[in-house]
Amino acid sequence: MPWENNEDSGDKGSGRKRNPWGTGGDGGGRSPWGAPGGRPSPGPRGDDGPPRGASTPDFDEFIRRSQERLREMAGGGRPGTRFGGGRRGGPLPGIPWAWVAGGILLLAIGSTSAYRINAGERGVVTRFGQYHKTSGPGFHLKLPAPIDMVTKVQFENIRTTEIGSPQGTSENLMITGDQNIIDIAYAVRWRLSNAEQFLFQIKDPDATVRDVTEAAMREMIGRATLDNAIGPERAAIAEEVAQRTQEILDSYRAGIRIQGVDIRQADPPAAVDEAFKDVSAAQQDAQQFLNQARAYAQQVQAQAQGATAAFDKVYEEYRLAPEVTRKRMYLETMEQVLGKVDKTIIEAPGVQTYLPLSELQRRAQAARAGGGQ
């Protein structure tokens, strides 16, 4: 090192060492100012400073060794040479540290000033942590980080939040308007409508949607009866829940749009499910019997109306020709009454009115049977 003591070739025998300034260990020799005894010689002004223009080889050696150390630290080659070789000594060549630092700075600025937003995404830009703007799909520029920061969010994806379990692994019990208990499972579908509000207005979007939808569902189930909740009003309840959920989220400025609510299960609790199924089956049977009775009543009524219309037509004909109509009605009635009777009646002048043909046939059969014996 430039500060290490070197033994003088002429003083090896005496053991004296020279310091970097060329003076001996006992105060003898020459000082860096050229005066013997280690004291500087008086200058032209009479003080103890070095004479003007004085320069010694020892001080040049110190400067040379310092330059070599700087070259080694800068990676400029082996000690004692210039960058890339050459003669020893000479001034330290200039290193463009300012250009290197400027290039690194420009690279950092360029890499953090440009960003790209993909299709279906939105980029929310914050400046010093405060909202600045929202960018759509495409290539954009901004101030370098950490001045401007970009947060990308999926804007057009439909997200689904499940509440309850349609497979029956867990119960989601609610009380209906008629003081019954229902186990209900449903799903809410939603997407983003405002990226800024979505990021900064609510802390946990999924939990917020879940809590708000469940509150709206409990409100609607509390107004309906059990039969309506598991039957005809199921779709209407789902629609009302979606509307009520949207109203609450809008009041929160959540930046969320509800796409729909699907009720996937609405059953009584598992402990009484069988009894409710029996009751439901009995209600369905009763409804079926009522429908059959109504259908039969409508059929009989139609037949009566048809008979009435036919009688009205016969009456009109009777008013025009009473005797003919009376005779015709008599014959039609006798045909209906005696149509299936085993008798033959002939009504004509000089002919017996009633012929017991069946009796004659029986007698004939009996006579044949007796003769054969």
C-alpha positions, 0 to 999 in steps of 0.5 A: 500500500502507499502508506506502508514503510519501505526499507531504504537500500542504504539503511538495511544494515542500520534497521532504519525504515523510511515513512511515505515522506522519505524521512527516517524513523529517528527524525533524520533524513529528508522531509517531504519538503526537502529539509533535513531533520524532519523539519520543513525548511523556512520558506521565502516568507519566513514561515514553516511552510514548504517553498513555492514550487517544491516537489519531491519524488516521494509525493509523486510516488504517493500519487502514482500508487493512489491512481493504481489503486483506483484503477484496480477498484474500477476494474481497469486491468492489473495494477500498474497499467492503464485500462487495457495496458500501456505504460505505467503512470499517467493520469487516470482515464475518465469513466462515463459514470454519468452516462451509465447512471443516466441509461439505467434511469431511462431504462427504469422510467421506460419499463414503468411508464408503459403498460398494456390492458388486455381485452375484458380488463380495466386498468385503474391508475393511482397517482401517489396512492390516489385515484387518477383514471381508468384505462380501457383495453390497449396500450397506454402511458403513465408517469413512472413508478412509484408516482403512478401505479396500475391495478388491472381488474377483470371487468367483463367476467361473470362471477358466481357466489354460492350460498347454501349447499344443494347437495345437502352437505350443509343447511341454510335455514330460514323462517317463512312468513307462516312460521315454518322453516325452509332449507334453501340453497341459491347462487347469485351471478354478478359482474363489475360495472365500475372498476374504481368503485369496485377497488376503493369502495368495498374491502371484500367484494365476494363477502359483500355480495354474499351478505347482501344477497342473503339479507335480501333472501331472508327478507323475501322468504319472511314474506312468503309461505312455505308452500309458495316458497317451495312451489309456485312463487319460487321464480318470483322470489328469486327475481325480487331478491336480485332487485333488492340486492342491486338496490343495496349494492348501489347504495354502497357504491360497490360498482357491481351489477347483479345478473341474476339469482338462481334458487337451486333448492328450497325444501323443508329441513331434513328432519321433517322432509319425509313428512312434508313430502307426504303432505305434499303428495296428499295435496297433489292428490287432492288437487288431482281429484278436484280437477277430475270433479271439475272436468266431470261437472263440465261434461255433464253440464255440456250434455244437459245444455245439448239436451236442452237445445234439442228439446227446444228444437222439438218443441218448435216442431211440435208447435207447427204440427202437434199430432205428427210430433206427438206420434213421433215422440211416442214411437221414439220413446217406445223404441227406447223403452222396449228396444231391448225387450224380447217382445214383438208388438204389431199395431195394425187393423185386424191383426193381433196386437201382441204376438207371444213369439218367444212363448211359442218358440219355447212351446215348440222346443218343449214339444220336440224335446218330449217327442224325442223321449 
